[in-house]
Amino acid sequence: MKKFMLMLVSFLLLMVVTACGGNGDEEASGESGETYTLQAGHSLPEDHPYHLGFLEMAKNVEERTDGRVKIEVFPNSEIGAERELTEGMTLGTVDLVVSSTAPVTNFVPELAVLDVPFIFNDRDSAVKVLEGDVGKTLFSKMEEEGIIGLSWGENGYRHVTNSVRPIEKPADLEGLKIRTQENEIHLAAFEALGAQPTPMAWTEALTALQQGVVDAQENPAIVVDQFKLYENQKYMTLTGHVYSVAVYMMSKQTYDKLPEDLREIVMEEGKKVGAKEREMIVEMEKESLQTVKDEGMEIIEDVDTKPFQEAVKPVYEQIEHQDLLNQILDAQ
């Protein structure tokens, strides 16, 4: 009986050791069969390229991981506005986010340089800068804050809309109450232009525009279209004052918890999504401009942007990261 008990204990110990060793190997190689469901959030509608980009990424990731990684995508700030989503990534409560860079500056101040008005010569210059050394530097800064940069997208060029009068020159902005993002550079720029900027989250801004609490806002044409801003905004001026950079991101905590093989697939698909999203934006931007025209919004197209550029030039001197600013300007 003693011999039997000894054999039984030895057998059980062997099983425990084997199981522990096996789990470690499987976890490292990603062969444990464990599945992962990641939550991805953003602030725009389901037909916006932010969302469509995430859906394509989700499809590719699920296929390539044989269903072991699923990505659930939540639009319209369903799991938080952009600032809340960004904070969620730093805390590990949100896995994936695509956002304009402005709210992310609260966590990574260097990103604020991308929101300087008229900093890029054109779209191609912007992409070249972002996919070069400047972009790598910014991704490195983000990682220090617990955020992994996947790829650079965009939300098109930002234009001014308002319910009061056509804006053809900076003086026309005098006294207009305009909603801006929660971004110090945007605030300073519109103050320099003579407007009265009011920072607020997009969810609050929609109500403020409907109730006439603010007269104006600034956003790409695709946002004006998708949120039907033509219902309470009569004029759109194609100032193109900011090339609205967006970024696809992942929580560093999410990155760390994924087995290496699955992590590589998510990263690879994340690196592709920005370019696909940008392509969609370019096409949809044209369609949106036509839609808002058809809905009766007056579009001021032939805008001389030089007076606007001159008016906001003093803001450049307020930029904290002058070296990075000059690096961007010199790279074009």
Contacts in CASP RR format, 6 or more apart in sequence:
PFRMAT RR
TARGET T0000
AUTHOR 0000-0000-0000
METHOD contacts of the structure
MODEL  1
MKKFMLMLVSFLLLMVVTACGGNGDEEASGESGETYTLQAGHSLPEDHPY
HLGFLEMAKNVEERTDGRVKIEVFPNSEIGAERELTEGMTLGTVDLVVSS
TAPVTNFVPELAVLDVPFIFNDRDSAVKVLEGDVGKTLFSKMEEEGIIGL
SWGENGYRHVTNSVRPIEKPADLEGLKIRTQENEIHLAAFEALGAQPTPM
AWTEALTALQQGVVDAQENPAIVVDQFKLYENQKYMTLTGHVYSVAVYMM
SKQTYDKLPEDLREIVMEEGKKVGAKEREMIVEMEKESLQTVKDEGMEII
EDVDTKPFQEAVKPVYEQIEHQDLLNQILDAQ
23 32 0 8 1.000
25 31 0 8 1.000
26 32 0 8 1.000
26 33 0 8 1.000
27 259 0 8 1.000
28 259 0 8 1.000
28 260 0 8 1.000
29 259 0 8 1.000
29 260 0 8 1.000
29 261 0 8 1.000
30 259 0 8 1.000
30 260 0 8 1.000
30 261 0 8 1.000
30 262 0 8 1.000
32 259 0 8 1.000
33 68 0 8 1.000
34 68 0 8 1.000
34 259 0 8 1.000
35 67 0 8 1.000
35 68 0 8 1.000
35 69 0 8 1.000
35 70 0 8 1.000
36 68 0 8 1.000
36 69 0 8 1.000
36 70 0 8 1.000
36 257 0 8 1.000
36 258 0 8 1.000
36 262 0 8 1.000
37 69 0 8 1.000
37 70 0 8 1.000
37 71 0 8 1.000
37 72 0 8 1.000
38 69 0 8 1.000
38 70 0 8 1.000
38 71 0 8 1.000
38 72 0 8 1.000
38 95 0 8 1.000
38 96 0 8 1.000
38 254 0 8 1.000
38 266 0 8 1.000
39 71 0 8 1.000
39 72 0 8 1.000
39 74 0 8 1.000
39 79 0 8 1.000
39 94 0 8 1.000
39 95 0 8 1.000
39 96 0 8 1.000
40 54 0 8 1.000
40 58 0 8 1.000
40 71 0 8 1.000
40 72 0 8 1.000
40 73 0 8 1.000
40 74 0 8 1.000
40 95 0 8 1.000
40 96 0 8 1.000
40 97 0 8 1.000
40 98 0 8 1.000
41 54 0 8 1.000
41 73 0 8 1.000
41 74 0 8 1.000
41 75 0 8 1.000
41 78 0 8 1.000
41 79 0 8 1.000
41 80 0 8 1.000
41 85 0 8 1.000
41 94 0 8 1.000
41 96 0 8 1.000
41 97 0 8 1.000
41 98 0 8 1.000
42 48 0 8 1.000
42 50 0 8 1.000
42 51 0 8 1.000
42 54 0 8 1.000
42 73 0 8 1.000
42 74 0 8 1.000
42 75 0 8 1.000
42 77 0 8 1.000
42 82 0 8 1.000
42 85 0 8 1.000
42 97 0 8 1.000
42 98 0 8 1.000
42 99 0 8 1.000
43 75 0 8 1.000
43 76 0 8 1.000
43 77 0 8 1.000
43 80 0 8 1.000
43 81 0 8 1.000
43 82 0 8 1.000
43 85 0 8 1.000
43 99 0 8 1.000
43 202 0 8 1.000
43 203 0 8 1.000
44 50 0 8 1.000
44 51 0 8 1.000
44 75 0 8 1.000
44 76 0 8 1.000
44 155 0 8 1.000
44 223 0 8 1.000
44 226 0 8 1.000
45 51 0 8 1.000
45 75 0 8 1.000
45 76 0 8 1.000
45 226 0 8 1.000
45 227 0 8 1.000
46 75 0 8 1.000
46 76 0 8 1.000
47 226 0 8 1.000
48 75 0 8 1.000
48 222 0 8 1.000
48 223 0 8 1.000
48 226 0 8 1.000
49 222 0 8 1.000
49 277 0 8 1.000
49 278 0 8 1.000
49 280 0 8 1.000
49 281 0 8 1.000
49 284 0 8 1.000
50 75 0 8 1.000
50 98 0 8 1.000
50 155 0 8 1.000
50 246 0 8 1.000
50 277 0 8 1.000
51 73 0 8 1.000
51 75 0 8 1.000
52 277 0 8 1.000
52 280 0 8 1.000
53 98 0 8 1.000
53 273 0 8 1.000
53 274 0 8 1.000
53 276 0 8 1.000
53 277 0 8 1.000
53 280 0 8 1.000
54 71 0 8 1.000
54 73 0 8 1.000
54 96 0 8 1.000
54 98 0 8 1.000
54 248 0 8 1.000
54 273 0 8 1.000
55 73 0 8 1.000
56 273 0 8 1.000
56 276 0 8 1.000
57 71 0 8 1.000
57 248 0 8 1.000
57 269 0 8 1.000
57 270 0 8 1.000
57 272 0 8 1.000
57 273 0 8 1.000
58 70 0 8 1.000
58 71 0 8 1.000
58 72 0 8 1.000
58 73 0 8 1.000
60 269 0 8 1.000
60 272 0 8 1.000
61 69 0 8 1.000
61 70 0 8 1.000
61 71 0 8 1.000
61 265 0 8 1.000
61 266 0 8 1.000
61 269 0 8 1.000
62 69 0 8 1.000
62 70 0 8 1.000
62 71 0 8 1.000
64 265 0 8 1.000
64 269 0 8 1.000
65 262 0 8 1.000
65 265 0 8 1.000
68 262 0 8 1.000
69 258 0 8 1.000
69 262 0 8 1.000
69 265 0 8 1.000
69 266 0 8 1.000
71 95 0 8 1.000
71 96 0 8 1.000
77 201 0 8 1.000
77 202 0 8 1.000
77 203 0 8 1.000
79 85 0 8 1.000
79 94 0 8 1.000
81 103 0 8 1.000
81 201 0 8 1.000
81 202 0 8 1.000
81 203 0 8 1.000
82 97 0 8 1.000
82 99 0 8 1.000
82 100 0 8 1.000
82 102 0 8 1.000
82 103 0 8 1.000
82 104 0 8 1.000
82 201 0 8 1.000
82 202 0 8 1.000
83 103 0 8 1.000
83 106 0 8 1.000
83 182 0 8 1.000
83 201 0 8 1.000
85 94 0 8 1.000
85 97 0 8 1.000
85 99 0 8 1.000
86 97 0 8 1.000
86 99 0 8 1.000
86 103 0 8 1.000
86 104 0 8 1.000
86 106 0 8 1.000
86 107 0 8 1.000
86 147 0 8 1.000
86 249 0 8 1.000
87 107 0 8 1.000
88 94 0 8 1.000
88 251 0 8 1.000
89 95 0 8 1.000
89 97 0 8 1.000
89 146 0 8 1.000
89 147 0 8 1.000
89 249 0 8 1.000
89 250 0 8 1.000
89 251 0 8 1.000
89 252 0 8 1.000
89 254 0 8 1.000
90 107 0 8 1.000
90 145 0 8 1.000
90 146 0 8 1.000
90 147 0 8 1.000
90 251 0 8 1.000
91 253 0 8 1.000
92 251 0 8 1.000
92 253 0 8 1.000
92 254 0 8 1.000
94 251 0 8 1.000
95 250 0 8 1.000
95 251 0 8 1.000
95 254 0 8 1.000
96 248 0 8 1.000
96 249 0 8 1.000
96 250 0 8 1.000
96 251 0 8 1.000
96 254 0 8 1.000
97 248 0 8 1.000
97 249 0 8 1.000
98 153 0 8 1.000
98 246 0 8 1.000
98 247 0 8 1.000
98 248 0 8 1.000
98 249 0 8 1.000
98 277 0 8 1.000
99 246 0 8 1.000
99 247 0 8 1.000
99 249 0 8 1.000
100 155 0 8 1.000
100 181 0 8 1.000
100 244 0 8 1.000
100 245 0 8 1.000
100 246 0 8 1.000
101 111 0 8 1.000
101 112 0 8 1.000
101 114 0 8 1.000
101 115 0 8 1.000
101 245 0 8 1.000
101 246 0 8 1.000
101 247 0 8 1.000
102 112 0 8 1.000
102 115 0 8 1.000
102 181 0 8 1.000
102 182 0 8 1.000
102 183 0 8 1.000
102 186 0 8 1.000
103 181 0 8 1.000
103 182 0 8 1.000
103 183 0 8 1.000
104 111 0 8 1.000
104 142 0 8 1.000
104 147 0 8 1.000
104 247 0 8 1.000
104 249 0 8 1.000
105 111 0 8 1.000
105 112 0 8 1.000
105 115 0 8 1.000
105 183 0 8 1.000
105 184 0 8 1.000
106 182 0 8 1.000
107 145 0 8 1.000
107 147 0 8 1.000
108 138 0 8 1.000
108 141 0 8 1.000
108 142 0 8 1.000
108 145 0 8 1.000
108 147 0 8 1.000
109 320 0 8 1.000
109 321 0 8 1.000
110 137 0 8 1.000
110 138 0 8 1.000
110 141 0 8 1.000
110 321 0 8 1.000
110 324 0 8 1.000
111 138 0 8 1.000
111 141 0 8 1.000
111 142 0 8 1.000
112 183 0 8 1.000
112 184 0 8 1.000
112 185 0 8 1.000
112 319 0 8 1.000
112 320 0 8 1.000
112 321 0 8 1.000
113 119 0 8 1.000
113 319 0 8 1.000
113 321 0 8 1.000
113 324 0 8 1.000
113 325 0 8 1.000
113 328 0 8 1.000
114 138 0 8 1.000
114 245 0 8 1.000
115 183 0 8 1.000
115 185 0 8 1.000
115 186 0 8 1.000
115 242 0 8 1.000
115 245 0 8 1.000
116 185 0 8 1.000
116 315 0 8 1.000
116 316 0 8 1.000
116 319 0 8 1.000
116 325 0 8 1.000
117 185 0 8 1.000
117 189 0 8 1.000
117 241 0 8 1.000
117 242 0 8 1.000
117 308 0 8 1.000
117 309 0 8 1.000
117 312 0 8 1.000
117 315 0 8 1.000
118 241 0 8 1.000
118 242 0 8 1.000
118 305 0 8 1.000
118 308 0 8 1.000
118 309 0 8 1.000
118 312 0 8 1.000
119 243 0 8 1.000
119 325 0 8 1.000
119 328 0 8 1.000
119 329 0 8 1.000
120 126 0 8 1.000
120 129 0 8 1.000
120 243 0 8 1.000
120 328 0 8 1.000
120 332 0 8 1.000
121 332 0 8 1.000
123 154 0 8 1.000
123 243 0 8 1.000
123 282 0 8 1.000
125 331 0 8 1.000
125 332 0 8 1.000
126 154 0 8 1.000
126 243 0 8 1.000
126 245 0 8 1.000
127 152 0 8 1.000
127 278 0 8 1.000
128 331 0 8 1.000
128 332 0 8 1.000
129 135 0 8 1.000
129 328 0 8 1.000
129 331 0 8 1.000
129 332 0 8 1.000
130 152 0 8 1.000
130 245 0 8 1.000
131 152 0 8 1.000
132 331 0 8 1.000
133 327 0 8 1.000
133 331 0 8 1.000
134 324 0 8 1.000
134 327 0 8 1.000
134 328 0 8 1.000
134 331 0 8 1.000
135 152 0 8 1.000
137 324 0 8 1.000
139 148 0 8 1.000
139 149 0 8 1.000
142 148 0 8 1.000
142 149 0 8 1.000
142 249 0 8 1.000
143 149 0 8 1.000
143 252 0 8 1.000
146 251 0 8 1.000
146 252 0 8 1.000
146 253 0 8 1.000
147 249 0 8 1.000
147 250 0 8 1.000
147 251 0 8 1.000
147 252 0 8 1.000
148 249 0 8 1.000
148 250 0 8 1.000
148 251 0 8 1.000
148 252 0 8 1.000
148 255 0 8 1.000
148 267 0 8 1.000
149 247 0 8 1.000
149 248 0 8 1.000
149 249 0 8 1.000
149 250 0 8 1.000
150 247 0 8 1.000
150 248 0 8 1.000
150 249 0 8 1.000
150 250 0 8 1.000
150 267 0 8 1.000
150 270 0 8 1.000
150 271 0 8 1.000
150 273 0 8 1.000
150 274 0 8 1.000
151 247 0 8 1.000
151 248 0 8 1.000
151 270 0 8 1.000
151 271 0 8 1.000
151 272 0 8 1.000
151 273 0 8 1.000
151 274 0 8 1.000
151 275 0 8 1.000
152 245 0 8 1.000
152 246 0 8 1.000
152 247 0 8 1.000
152 248 0 8 1.000
152 274 0 8 1.000
153 245 0 8 1.000
153 246 0 8 1.000
153 247 0 8 1.000
153 248 0 8 1.000
153 274 0 8 1.000
153 275 0 8 1.000
153 277 0 8 1.000
153 278 0 8 1.000
153 281 0 8 1.000
154 243 0 8 1.000
154 244 0 8 1.000
154 245 0 8 1.000
154 246 0 8 1.000
154 277 0 8 1.000
154 278 0 8 1.000
154 281 0 8 1.000
155 219 0 8 1.000
155 220 0 8 1.000
155 222 0 8 1.000
155 223 0 8 1.000
155 244 0 8 1.000
155 245 0 8 1.000
155 246 0 8 1.000
155 281 0 8 1.000
156 220 0 8 1.000
156 221 0 8 1.000
156 222 0 8 1.000
156 243 0 8 1.000
156 244 0 8 1.000
156 281 0 8 1.000
156 285 0 8 1.000
157 220 0 8 1.000
157 238 0 8 1.000
157 240 0 8 1.000
157 241 0 8 1.000
157 242 0 8 1.000
157 243 0 8 1.000
157 244 0 8 1.000
157 285 0 8 1.000
158 218 0 8 1.000
158 219 0 8 1.000
158 220 0 8 1.000
158 239 0 8 1.000
158 240 0 8 1.000
158 241 0 8 1.000
158 242 0 8 1.000
158 243 0 8 1.000
158 244 0 8 1.000
159 218 0 8 1.000
159 219 0 8 1.000
159 220 0 8 1.000
159 221 0 8 1.000
159 224 0 8 1.000
159 236 0 8 1.000
159 237 0 8 1.000
159 238 0 8 1.000
159 239 0 8 1.000
159 240 0 8 1.000
159 241 0 8 1.000
160 167 0 8 1.000
160 173 0 8 1.000
160 178 0 8 1.000
160 216 0 8 1.000
160 217 0 8 1.000
160 218 0 8 1.000
160 236 0 8 1.000
160 237 0 8 1.000
160 239 0 8 1.000
160 241 0 8 1.000
161 216 0 8 1.000
161 217 0 8 1.000
161 218 0 8 1.000
161 219 0 8 1.000
161 224 0 8 1.000
161 229 0 8 1.000
161 233 0 8 1.000
161 235 0 8 1.000
161 236 0 8 1.000
161 237 0 8 1.000
161 297 0 8 1.000
162 176 0 8 1.000
162 178 0 8 1.000
162 215 0 8 1.000
162 216 0 8 1.000
162 217 0 8 1.000
162 233 0 8 1.000
162 234 0 8 1.000
162 235 0 8 1.000
163 212 0 8 1.000
163 215 0 8 1.000
163 216 0 8 1.000
163 232 0 8 1.000
163 233 0 8 1.000
163 234 0 8 1.000
163 235 0 8 1.000
164 176 0 8 1.000
164 215 0 8 1.000
164 216 0 8 1.000
164 234 0 8 1.000
164 235 0 8 1.000
165 172 0 8 1.000
165 235 0 8 1.000
166 172 0 8 1.000
166 235 0 8 1.000
166 237 0 8 1.000
166 298 0 8 1.000
166 300 0 8 1.000
167 173 0 8 1.000
167 235 0 8 1.000
167 237 0 8 1.000
167 239 0 8 1.000
167 300 0 8 1.000
168 237 0 8 1.000
168 300 0 8 1.000
168 303 0 8 1.000
169 304 0 8 1.000
169 307 0 8 1.000
169 308 0 8 1.000
170 193 0 8 1.000
170 194 0 8 1.000
170 307 0 8 1.000
170 308 0 8 1.000
170 311 0 8 1.000
173 190 0 8 1.000
173 193 0 8 1.000
173 194 0 8 1.000
173 195 0 8 1.000
173 216 0 8 1.000
174 194 0 8 1.000
174 195 0 8 1.000
175 194 0 8 1.000
175 195 0 8 1.000
175 196 0 8 1.000
176 195 0 8 1.000
176 196 0 8 1.000
176 215 0 8 1.000
176 216 0 8 1.000
177 195 0 8 1.000
177 196 0 8 1.000
177 198 0 8 1.000
177 213 0 8 1.000
177 214 0 8 1.000
177 215 0 8 1.000
177 216 0 8 1.000
178 190 0 8 1.000
178 195 0 8 1.000
178 196 0 8 1.000
178 197 0 8 1.000
178 198 0 8 1.000
178 214 0 8 1.000
178 215 0 8 1.000
178 216 0 8 1.000
178 217 0 8 1.000
178 218 0 8 1.000
179 197 0 8 1.000
179 198 0 8 1.000
179 199 0 8 1.000
179 200 0 8 1.000
179 205 0 8 1.000
179 208 0 8 1.000
179 209 0 8 1.000
179 214 0 8 1.000
179 216 0 8 1.000
179 217 0 8 1.000
179 218 0 8 1.000
180 186 0 8 1.000
180 187 0 8 1.000
180 190 0 8 1.000
180 197 0 8 1.000
180 198 0 8 1.000
180 199 0 8 1.000
180 217 0 8 1.000
180 218 0 8 1.000
181 199 0 8 1.000
182 199 0 8 1.000
182 200 0 8 1.000
182 201 0 8 1.000
183 199 0 8 1.000
185 315 0 8 1.000
185 318 0 8 1.000
185 319 0 8 1.000
186 197 0 8 1.000
186 199 0 8 1.000
186 218 0 8 1.000
186 242 0 8 1.000
187 197 0 8 1.000
187 199 0 8 1.000
188 315 0 8 1.000
188 318 0 8 1.000
189 241 0 8 1.000
189 312 0 8 1.000
189 315 0 8 1.000
190 196 0 8 1.000
190 197 0 8 1.000
190 218 0 8 1.000
191 197 0 8 1.000
192 311 0 8 1.000
192 312 0 8 1.000
192 314 0 8 1.000
192 315 0 8 1.000
193 308 0 8 1.000
193 311 0 8 1.000
193 312 0 8 1.000
195 216 0 8 1.000
198 208 0 8 1.000
198 214 0 8 1.000
200 208 0 8 1.000
205 214 0 8 1.000
205 217 0 8 1.000
206 227 0 8 1.000
207 213 0 8 1.000
208 214 0 8 1.000
209 217 0 8 1.000
209 229 0 8 1.000
209 232 0 8 1.000
209 233 0 8 1.000
210 232 0 8 1.000
212 232 0 8 1.000
216 233 0 8 1.000
217 229 0 8 1.000
217 233 0 8 1.000
218 239 0 8 1.000
218 241 0 8 1.000
218 242 0 8 1.000
219 229 0 8 1.000
219 244 0 8 1.000
220 244 0 8 1.000
220 281 0 8 1.000
220 285 0 8 1.000
220 288 0 8 1.000
221 236 0 8 1.000
221 285 0 8 1.000
221 288 0 8 1.000
221 289 0 8 1.000
221 292 0 8 1.000
222 281 0 8 1.000
222 284 0 8 1.000
222 285 0 8 1.000
222 288 0 8 1.000
223 229 0 8 1.000
224 230 0 8 1.000
224 233 0 8 1.000
224 236 0 8 1.000
224 288 0 8 1.000
224 292 0 8 1.000
224 297 0 8 1.000
225 287 0 8 1.000
225 288 0 8 1.000
225 289 0 8 1.000
225 291 0 8 1.000
225 292 0 8 1.000
226 288 0 8 1.000
228 295 0 8 1.000
229 292 0 8 1.000
230 292 0 8 1.000
230 295 0 8 1.000
230 296 0 8 1.000
230 297 0 8 1.000
233 297 0 8 1.000
234 297 0 8 1.000
234 298 0 8 1.000
235 297 0 8 1.000
235 298 0 8 1.000
235 300 0 8 1.000
236 292 0 8 1.000
236 297 0 8 1.000
236 298 0 8 1.000
236 299 0 8 1.000
236 300 0 8 1.000
237 300 0 8 1.000
237 303 0 8 1.000
238 299 0 8 1.000
238 300 0 8 1.000
238 301 0 8 1.000
238 303 0 8 1.000
239 303 0 8 1.000
239 305 0 8 1.000
239 308 0 8 1.000
240 305 0 8 1.000
241 305 0 8 1.000
241 308 0 8 1.000
241 312 0 8 1.000
246 277 0 8 1.000
248 270 0 8 1.000
248 273 0 8 1.000
248 274 0 8 1.000
248 277 0 8 1.000
250 266 0 8 1.000
250 267 0 8 1.000
250 270 0 8 1.000
255 263 0 8 1.000
255 267 0 8 1.000
258 266 0 8 1.000
289 299 0 8 1.000
292 299 0 8 1.000
293 299 0 8 1.000
316 325 0 8 1.000
319 325 0 8 1.000
END
